[in-house]
Amino acid sequence: MDLFSRSWTALRTAVAELPDEDFARPSGCTGWLVRDLVCHLIIDAQDVLITLVTPAETEPTRDAVTYWNVEDRPPTGEDPLDALTVRLAAAYEEPRLLKFHLDDLGSAAGRAAVLADPALRVGTRDEVLTVADYLSVYVLEWTLHHLDLIAHLPDAADPPAEGLAGARELLERIAGAAFPPSLSDKDALLMGTGRRAPTEEEKAELEKADLGELAAKLPLVLG
């Protein structure tokens, strides 16, 4: 719960501190500008609010690891929902409106997470998870999108160290193998999810690591 709050607060703060001109820059998400990514974060905040007030009576069907679908190809930006996000972002017209809406909904989502019982079972995407697992999913989501936000903004702050470590730990559980200790948490996340290609030195480290079948599956495209 605490890790969720820290990761989400850091991401919202990073958006709030962006100069208006940065909203027209590319993000780390294929086909999306920074403004499009911020619009997606607003939709994510809505998802958190909706899910936390959607209790389920049945046993959990997924946890923080099995929640994710590992796709066989990276996104192209042409998915209809991705395209809808771009149109929604453009409708805001001014960055301050995106900032306001994210702060408004994002603050509410953060408060709802703090108040939620970690053991409560909730429903989302036709699946059932505990609140604790659901919020762990979003630690990875927030951290990866924080990296996407700052992908082309060298002066912007990184995600919090504890969020990077927690996101790496979950990604390794999804992968079923640990990335080489020589890789920083940030680099493991970026390379492990295909957000950047490894250097020749990093390729050698990955080849030496005991990744088993995972090596052929990298990057892990999470959906």
Number of C-alpha atoms within 10 A of each C-alpha: 19 12 18 25 19 17 26 26 18 20 24 19 14 17 23 17 11 17 10 14 9 18 20 13 16 21 25 21 20 15 16 22 21 27 29 26 25 26 23 21 22 20 16 19 22 16 13 23 19 16 20 23 12 13 17 17 10 12 12 15 13 15 18 22 18 13 20 15 12 16 13 12 11 15 15 10 14 11 9 9 10 19 14 14 19 20 13 15 22 15 11 14 11 13 22 13 13 24 22 12 16 25 19 13 19 25 16 15 23 19 13 16 22 13 11 14 14 15 11 14 22 24 22 17 7 6 15 24 25 24 24 20 23 27 22 21 21 20 26 24 18 26 28 23 21 27 24 22 28 23 19 15 16 8 7 16 15 18 23 17 13 13 25 26 18 19 27 25 18 17 25 17 14 19 21 14 17 17 25 16 10 11 14 14 19 20 19 26 27 20 19 23 19 17 22 15 14 17 10 9 9 17 12 11 17 17 13 10 15 14 17 11 11 14 16 8 15 14 23 22 18 18 10
